[in-house]
């Protein structure tokens, strides 16, 4: 049986300590950090797998995109 892969979007910011912080909007409390983008993405893969195991129900939200606004 072939495992179905799921696609997630990671929103990445840089914090005051120069770490990259990533969050997956589709999964509740699914975030991690890393000193480099590569480290962050490796950490994100692990945390996404954990978040998917802990999820009791499928998320019905769909990532639409990011908009920038200047106020």
C-alpha positions in Angstrom: 0.0 0.0 0.0 1.3 3.4 -1.0 1.4 6.1 1.6 -0.3 9.3 0.5 1.9 12.4 1.0 0.4 15.6 2.3 1.6 19.1 1.4 2.0 21.8 4.0 3.1 25.4 3.8 5.6 26.8 6.4 5.4 30.4 7.2 9.0 31.5 8.1 10.0 34.5 10.2 13.4 35.6 11.7 13.3 36.4 15.4 15.4 38.9 17.4 18.0 36.2 18.1 18.5 35.6 14.3 16.8 32.2 14.5 14.4 31.1 11.7 11.0 30.3 13.2 8.5 28.3 11.1 4.8 27.6 11.6 2.3 25.5 9.8 -1.0 27.4 9.8 -3.0 24.2 8.9 -1.9 22.4 12.0 -2.6 23.6 15.6 0.5 24.5 17.6 2.8 23.3 14.9 6.0 25.3 14.9 9.8 25.0 15.3 13.0 26.9 14.8 16.5 26.6 13.5 19.8 28.5 13.0 19.5 28.0 9.2 16.7 27.4 6.7 17.9 23.8 6.2 17.9 23.1 9.9 14.5 24.8 10.3 13.0 22.7 7.5 14.4 19.4 9.0 12.9 20.4 12.3 9.6 21.3 10.7 9.3 17.9 9.0 9.7 16.2 12.4 7.2 18.5 14.1 4.6 18.1 11.3 4.8 14.3 11.6 4.2 14.7 15.4 1.4 17.1 14.9 -0.3 14.8 12.4 -0.1 11.9 14.9 -1.6 14.0 17.7 -4.4 15.5 15.5 -7.7 13.9 16.5 -9.6 15.2 13.5 -8.7 16.4 10.0 -8.2 20.1 9.7 -10.7 21.6 7.3 -8.7 24.8 6.8 -6.9 25.3 3.6 -3.9 27.6 3.2 -4.8 30.3 0.8 -1.8 32.6 0.9 -0.1 35.5 2.6 -0.9 39.2 2.0 1.2 42.2 2.9 -0.5 45.4 4.1 1.0 48.7 4.9 -0.8 50.8 7.5 
